[in-house]
Amino acid sequence: MIPSGWDEVKVKDYIRLIDSLDDDSTIEEMFENAFYVFTGIEIYNAKMTFEESAAIGHRLQYLHEELTETKHTRKYKRLKDLSYQDYMNVQLLMKPEKLWYNIIPLLKIFSVEPFDEKQITMQEAMNGFFLLSRKVNKRLWYLRISLRFKAMKIIVAICWQKMLHKLKGSSPKNGDGLI
């Protein structure tokens, strides 16, 4: 069965599809590879009419559309509820160049309830990704603010130390006449 939207495409199939394409793949190659990934049949071995192949091409048009967030039903843990090991794993898995390969392990870490990873659709994965990225970005924003505040405190302390050092160095005991 050829999926007609992102909500029917399994993540495992999407990964197989993107692995079969390169940056300069044509629309025809994408169509042929998608047909193979979703049916297991080489398009040239499929017995179908031109109208049937055009209908399949029309059905696969969503592949050119951007995935957007929709309402999700899966419940996810908050970042602060993760164990230290899970948090470190999230940091390792959030590499942009490998994100789609790591989306299932990331969702497993955050998901409150277990799920069958072979049944996760691209739409579910994207919803989870949007939610997780908001959680992580919010946490990183707080971390950046906190680090900036700490850096500012250190800079102020260093400036005070330098000023105090200069004042100590120019005391009346040194004979320079400054108080």
N, C-alpha and C positions, 0 to 999 in steps of 0.2 A: 504494500500500500504506500503510495507516494503522499507524504504529508502536504497539506495545503496551507500551512501557516507555522509560525515559530512555536506555537503552543502544541504542535504535534511532532516537532523534530526533537529526537533524543540527543542529549549532549554527546554521547558516544558517537552517534552518526555524524554530527556536525564536526567533531574533531577528525573523524575519518575523511570527511569532505574537504576540510581546509588543508589537511595533510596531502591530499591528492592534487591540490592546485598550487601554482606558483604565482608570483606577483604579476606576471604578464599572461596569465591564462585568459583565453577568449571566453565569450559568453557561451559559445558552442561547447567548449571543453567543460565549462562549469555545468552545463545542462547534461552532458554525457556522464560526467563524474557523479553528479547528484542522482541521476537515474540509476547508476550502478550501485551507489551507496544505499539508496533507499529500496532497491528491488533485488540486488544481487545478480542482475542480468546486464550483460553488455548491451548497450542500445542497438548495436548493429546486429545482434542475435535476437532481438525482440521482434516478434511478428506483430506489427501494427501499421495502421494506415497513416497517411500524412495528417489527417484530421485528428487522429488520436495523439500523435506526437505533438501537434500544435496545442491540443488541450492540456497535455502534460506540461509543456512549456509555459502555458498560461497559469497552470496550477503552481508552478515553481517560481512565479514572479516575486513572491515575498522574499526570496533569497537576496534580492537587490535592495530591499527595504531595511531600514535601521530597526533594530530591536528597541522597543520602548518599555518602560515600566508599566505594569498593570497591577491590579489589586492582587495581593498574595495572601495565601491562607496558612502557609507554614510559619511556625513560631521559631524565633531565633534567640539565642542567649545574648545578653549584653556583654560588651567587651570586658567589663570589670568582673563578670561572673566566670570568665575563663580561668583555667589553671595556668600556672606559669608556663608549663610545657606547651599547652595549646596556644598561648599567646606567642611564644617563640616560633611555633610551627606556622602560625599565621604570618609572621614577619617573613619567614622563608618562602611561603607560598604566594605572597602578594607581588611577585615579580611580574611587571607588565608584559614582558615578552612570552611568558609561560602561563598567563592567567587562565586561558580557557582550558589548558591541560590540568590546572590545579583547582578549577572551580568546584568540582565534586568534593575533593578533600577539604576545601575551605567550608563548603556548606555542611559537611559532616561535623566539622569542629563546632560550628555555630548552632546547628539544628538542635532543638530541644528533644525532638522525637527521631528515632532511627527511620531511615527510608531506603528504598531499593534504588541504588545509584544507576542501575540500567534503565530505570523508568523516568528519570528526571528529564524534563523537556527544556529546551533552550529558554522558553518563556519563564519557567520556574527558576532556572539558573540565573537568568538576567534579573529577575525580581530580587532574588537573594543577593546577587552581586550589588545592585543599587543600594539595598538596605545595608549590607556589610560595608560598602565603601562610605556611606554616610556615617555609620558608626565609627569606623576607623578614622575617617577624616575629621570628625568632631573631636575624637580623642586626641588625634595628632595636633589639632588646632590648640586645644587646651595645653598639651605638652609644649608646643612652641611658645605660647604665651608664658607658661611657667618658666621655661628655660630662659626666655628674654628677661623676665623679672629677676631671676637668679643672676644672670650675667650683669644686669644693671646694678644689682646690689654689690657684686664683686668689684665692678668698675668704680662705684662710689667709695667703697672701702679702700681701694688702692689710692684713689685721689686724696682721701682723708689722710691716709698714711703718709703720702708724699708731702702734703701740706704740714702735717705735724712734724715730720722729719726736718723740713725746711725751717719751721719755727724753732725747733730744738737746736738746730745748727746755728741760729742767729740770736741766741740768748745773751743777756748781759754778762754771763759768766765767760763768754768767749771774748769779751772786750770790744765788740763791734757797736755797742751802744743801743742796740734794738731791744725792745721789750717783747 
